[in-house]
């Protein structure tokens, strides 16, 4: 069991987090700040092929590119943003290569 001090710190942080409301709730395109953990989760979603609605995809790209344009973005966040954009690009290239391979396979089988 964690020490009393750790439990107390956990309860205080939980109370602060729930008081912040929208900052914790998040949501792409909803004006909530994007955190490095959001970008990490997005990279996992891309890697594992999670089904994401088209409207959310557009919001994700807008939010991520806005971070690159913001001069106040810290270097750690820029690094996480760049990695997320690279994951998106790799997934797009994989899909394109699969489509080209399938198309060439279909044209050779005729």
Residue pairs with C-beta under 8 A, 6 or more apart in sequence:
2 10
17 24
18 24
22 30
22 31
22 32
23 32
23 33
25 32
26 32
26 35
26 38
28 34
28 56
28 59
28 60
28 63
29 56
29 58
29 59
29 60
29 62
29 63
30 59
34 63
34 64
34 67
36 76
36 77
36 80
39 64
39 80
39 81
39 83
39 84
40 80
42 60
42 64
42 84
42 87
43 83
43 84
43 87
44 50
45 52
46 87
46 88
46 90
46 91
47 87
47 91
52 60
61 88
64 81
64 84
64 85
65 85
67 73
67 77
67 78
67 81
68 78
68 81
68 82
68 85
73 81
